[in-house]
Each structure stands twice: as C-alpha cells, then as structure tokens.
C-alpha cells in the first residue's frame, strides 16, 4: 500500500523545484508525521471532547438568535454561516467569539474566502497539467 499511497507531484512543485509542505499537500512519511502532530494539537484544543460540542451548541444558539432578530430582513446566509463557523474555531483557539455585525471580522473572513478561492483556482493548474 505504501507504494501507491503517495500523491502525484503538483505542477507548481515541479516547475518551482519546491516540494509541497503542510498536511494538505505533503505525502508519504512527511504526511504521516504531520498528521500525527496535527491530531495531537487538535485533541489539546478539544477535538473528541465535550468542549467542542459545547462551543458548537453555544454558537448555534447565537446563530439562531441572530436570525430571529433579523425579523424577515434579507440577509446573506452564506456570510452569516461563515461567521458562525469561524466563531466556533476562534472560541476554541483564542477563547473569543465575534459578533455577526463586527465589520472588521466580516472583512477578515471575506479576505480568507478570497484566498481560498484563489487557491482553488491554482488547483486547476494541477488538474490541467
């Protein structure tokens, strides 16, 4: 199985001569080591424990309350859901959640979405090559 479990090289790695790094792009022994470390860190932050469920339940309550407070006004549900999801992550990692109308937090999430979309488009280069 080890002979077939590695990922094929990405075009960008071959073109630049720089190998992929990180959990998402590495493979083989590097991937196994990074996966082990990542899971250990996530467990320390509450993965697999009740703290994660508590944070999710708290955020779901805030999410439902926010939607109820909109009283039928049109909203961008994707944006609110992104904020809600980010709040769960932030509350676990930094111990703080942000309000749904926090403009600075909304801008940060918008920028993160743009970066994710750009990375998605770079992935097409690998698919085409």
ChimeraX attribute file (.defattr): number of C-alpha atoms within 10 A of each C-alpha:
attribute: neighborCount
match mode: 1-to-1
recipient: residues
	/A:1	5
	/A:2	7
	/A:3	6
	/A:4	8
	/A:5	9
	/A:6	13
	/A:7	10
	/A:8	9
	/A:9	14
	/A:10	16
	/A:11	16
	/A:12	16
	/A:13	13
	/A:14	11
	/A:15	9
	/A:16	8
	/A:17	9
	/A:18	9
	/A:19	13
	/A:20	15
	/A:21	13
	/A:22	11
	/A:23	16
	/A:24	10
	/A:25	13
	/A:26	18
	/A:27	19
	/A:28	13
	/A:29	11
	/A:30	13
	/A:31	17
	/A:32	13
	/A:33	12
	/A:34	17
	/A:35	16
	/A:36	12
	/A:37	13
	/A:38	13
	/A:39	12
	/A:40	12
	/A:41	12
	/A:42	14
	/A:43	13
	/A:44	11
	/A:45	16
	/A:46	15
	/A:47	15
	/A:48	11
	/A:49	11
	/A:50	10
	/A:51	13
	/A:52	18
	/A:53	14
	/A:54	12
	/A:55	20
	/A:56	19
	/A:57	13
	/A:58	14
	/A:59	20
	/A:60	16
	/A:61	11
	/A:62	15
	/A:63	19
	/A:64	10
	/A:65	11
	/A:66	15
	/A:67	14
	/A:68	11
	/A:69	10
	/A:70	10
	/A:71	8
	/A:72	8
	/A:73	8
	/A:74	7
	/A:75	10
	/A:76	7
	/A:77	10
	/A:78	9
	/A:79	14
	/A:80	17
	/A:81	14
	/A:82	15
	/A:83	25
	/A:84	21
	/A:85	15
	/A:86	16
	/A:87	24
	/A:88	23
	/A:89	18
	/A:90	15
	/A:91	17
	/A:92	18
	/A:93	12
	/A:94	10
	/A:95	11
	/A:96	11
	/A:97	18
	/A:98	17
	/A:99	14
	/A:100	18
	/A:101	11
	/A:102	10
	/A:103	11
	/A:104	10
	/A:105	17
	/A:106	18
	/A:107	11
	/A:108	12
	/A:109	16
	/A:110	15
	/A:111	12
	/A:112	12
	/A:113	13
	/A:114	12
	/A:115	12
	/A:116	12
	/A:117	12
	/A:118	11
	/A:119	11
	/A:120	11
	/A:121	11
	/A:122	13
	/A:123	14
	/A:124	10
	/A:125	12
	/A:126	14
	/A:127	9
	/A:128	7
	/A:129	8
